[in-house]
C-alpha cells in the first residue's frame, strides 16, 4: 500500500522541480554604497580602481572609459534565461585621469535580437548536401578551368 504512494509522491516531486525558478548573476557584483561613492571631479583612475576594482571592460578609444556591468537573470527549467535586472555604469575620465562623468543605465539598454534564418545568405549558386559531398569527383587532376591539374607546366 505504501509503495504506490511513494512512487506517486516521487513522480510529483520530479515534475514540480522543473517549475523552480533558476536565478543567475553575471558580471560585476554591485555594492550600492561603493557605486554611489564615485564622484566626478573628486575621484581619479586609482581611486576608482581601489573602490570598485577592475572594470568589466574598458573602451579602447577616446580616454578609455571604464564599464561595470551587472546582470541578474531568471528562467524556468530549460527555457532561455531572461534578464530580470541590469546595471551598466560608464565612468569617463579626462586627459589627467580624473573622473569627468558617471552614467548609469539599466534594462533600457538591452536589445533582443532574433536571427532571420539558420543560414547566412550568400551570393552565387545554391548547393545541396549531395553536391557538396560529391561535387569534386572528376575535378581533381583534370586539366582546364576548375580542374586545378597542378602539373609541372601549369600553376
C-alpha positions as CSV (number, residue, x, y, z in Angstrom):
1,X,0.0,0.0,0.0
2,X,2.8,2.4,0.8
3,X,4.9,1.7,-2.3
4,X,2.4,3.2,-4.9
5,X,2.1,6.3,-2.7
6,X,5.9,6.7,-2.6
7,X,6.1,6.3,-6.4
8,X,3.4,8.9,-7.0
9,X,5.0,11.3,-4.5
10,X,8.4,10.8,-6.1
11,X,7.0,11.4,-9.6
12,X,5.2,14.6,-8.4
13,X,8.4,15.9,-6.8
14,X,10.4,15.4,-10.0
15,X,7.6,17.0,-12.1
16,X,7.4,20.1,-9.8
17,X,11.2,20.5,-9.7
18,X,11.1,21.7,-13.3
19,X,8.8,24.6,-12.2
20,X,11.5,26.1,-9.9
21,X,12.8,29.4,-11.0
22,X,16.6,29.4,-11.6
23,X,18.5,32.6,-10.9
24,X,21.9,33.5,-12.2
25,X,24.2,36.5,-11.9
26,X,26.7,37.7,-14.5
27,X,29.3,40.4,-14.2
28,X,30.1,42.9,-11.5
29,X,28.7,42.4,-8.0
30,X,27.2,45.8,-7.2
31,X,27.6,47.4,-3.7
32,X,25.3,50.5,-3.8
33,X,27.4,52.4,-1.3
34,X,30.6,52.0,-3.3
35,X,28.9,52.8,-6.6
36,X,27.4,56.0,-5.2
37,X,30.8,57.0,-3.7
38,X,32.3,57.7,-7.1
39,X,32.0,61.4,-7.8
40,X,33.1,63.4,-10.9
41,X,35.8,65.9,-10.2
42,X,36.8,64.2,-7.0
43,X,37.9,60.7,-7.9
44,X,40.6,59.6,-10.4
45,X,41.6,56.2,-12.0
46,X,43.4,55.0,-9.0
47,X,40.7,55.8,-6.5
48,X,38.0,54.2,-8.8
49,X,40.2,51.1,-9.1
50,X,40.7,51.0,-5.3
51,X,36.9,51.5,-4.7
52,X,35.2,49.4,-7.4
53,X,38.0,47.0,-8.6
54,X,38.8,46.3,-12.2
55,X,36.2,47.2,-14.7
56,X,34.2,44.6,-16.7
57,X,35.8,46.1,-19.8
58,X,37.5,49.3,-20.8
59,X,37.0,51.3,-24.1
60,X,39.9,51.3,-26.5
61,X,39.4,54.8,-27.9
62,X,39.0,58.3,-26.5
63,X,40.1,58.5,-22.9
64,X,39.4,54.8,-22.2
65,X,36.0,54.9,-20.4
66,X,35.5,52.1,-17.9
67,X,32.3,50.0,-17.9
68,X,31.0,48.0,-14.9
69,X,28.1,45.7,-16.0
70,X,25.9,43.6,-13.7
71,X,23.0,41.4,-14.8
72,X,20.6,39.1,-12.9
73,X,18.7,36.6,-15.0
74,X,15.9,34.1,-14.3
75,X,14.5,31.1,-16.2
76,X,12.4,28.0,-15.6
77,X,13.8,24.6,-16.3
78,X,15.3,24.5,-19.8
79,X,14.0,27.8,-21.1
80,X,16.2,30.6,-22.3
81,X,17.3,32.9,-19.4
82,X,15.7,36.4,-19.4
83,X,17.3,39.4,-17.9
84,X,15.5,40.4,-14.7
85,X,17.7,43.3,-13.6
86,X,20.7,45.0,-15.2
87,X,23.1,47.9,-14.2
88,X,25.5,49.4,-16.7
89,X,27.8,52.0,-15.2
90,X,30.1,54.0,-17.5
91,X,32.9,56.0,-15.9
92,X,34.5,58.6,-18.2
93,X,37.9,60.2,-17.5
94,X,39.5,63.4,-18.7
95,X,43.1,63.7,-20.0
96,X,44.5,63.9,-16.5
97,X,42.8,60.7,-15.4
98,X,40.2,62.4,-13.2
99,X,36.5,61.2,-13.4
100,X,34.6,63.6,-15.7
101,X,31.2,61.7,-15.7
102,X,29.4,58.8,-14.3
103,X,26.5,57.4,-16.3
104,X,24.1,54.6,-15.2
105,X,21.6,52.7,-17.3
106,X,19.5,49.6,-16.8
107,X,17.1,47.4,-18.6
108,X,16.5,50.1,-21.3
109,X,19.9,49.2,-23.0
110,X,19.1,45.5,-23.6
111,X,18.5,44.7,-27.2
112,X,16.6,41.5,-28.2
113,X,18.0,40.2,-31.4
114,X,16.2,37.5,-33.3
115,X,18.1,36.0,-36.3
116,X,16.1,35.6,-39.5
117,X,17.2,32.1,-40.5
118,X,19.6,29.4,-39.6
119,X,21.7,30.1,-42.7
120,X,23.6,33.1,-43.9
121,X,22.5,34.4,-47.3
122,X,25.3,34.4,-49.8
123,X,25.7,35.3,-53.5
124,X,26.2,32.6,-56.0
125,X,24.7,29.2,-56.7
126,X,22.9,27.1,-54.1
127,X,24.3,23.7,-53.5
128,X,22.7,20.8,-51.8
129,X,24.1,18.2,-49.4
130,X,25.0,15.7,-52.2
131,X,26.5,18.4,-54.4
132,X,28.8,19.4,-51.5
133,X,29.6,15.7,-50.8
134,X,30.3,14.5,-54.4
135,X,30.9,17.8,-56.2
136,X,34.7,17.4,-56.5
137,X,34.6,13.9,-58.1
138,X,36.2,14.1,-61.5
139,X,37.7,17.6,-61.0
140,X,40.8,16.6,-59.1
141,X,43.7,16.3,-61.5
142,X,41.6,17.4,-64.6
143,X,43.0,19.9,-66.9
144,X,41.3,23.2,-67.8
145,X,39.2,25.6,-65.8
146,X,38.2,24.4,-62.4
147,X,40.4,21.3,-62.8
148,X,43.5,22.6,-60.9
149,X,45.7,19.9,-62.5
150,X,48.8,21.1,-60.6
151,X,51.2,19.6,-63.1
152,X,54.7,20.8,-63.8
153,X,53.7,23.2,-66.6
154,X,50.5,24.5,-65.0
155,X,50.2,26.8,-62.0
